[in-house]
């Protein structure tokens, strides 16, 4: 709901969903529900039906689906990789650029995981970066300088406090986590 109504992704999956909507020409955010009432209603009804169907299916099939955990990684990972490559190749009618992009970002994700970096902020930044840049330039065009970001308005002060609080909090959390190890 925050994704469609506010345009704010909650995690990496919803950030990818924003990218999929953008590729289809659908802009999520405060105007999404008003501009796309049929799509909104269809999504709500589809989610309701999907939840009911998943409950029924999982109630009876969970015993067998749980056996996927028993499949060794050396068998499961190549199958997943093959499905990803086939999907990337067929999404744009066989353009190899998509497969190479999958490979490059897959290696980046693997290396980032090995280095202890979080992947979700990179995905969210990759998806939301162009929109953030557009709105940043629009705000600069509207006000003429960066001074709008440093006025003494209560909302500007609140935003700066929240930004600094989140940065300080994440640094303190990282230090605490590293000192525990």
Secondary structure, 3 states (H helix, E strand, C coil): CHHHHHCCCCCHHHHHHHHHHHHCCCCCCCCHHHHCHHHHHHHHHHHHHHHHHHHHHHHHHHHHHHHHHHCCHHHHHHHHHHHHHHHHHHHCCCCHHHHHHHHHHHHHHHHHHHHCCCCHHHHHHHHHHHHHHHHHHHHHHHHCCHHHHHCCCHHHHHHHHHHHHHHHHHHHHHHHHHHHC
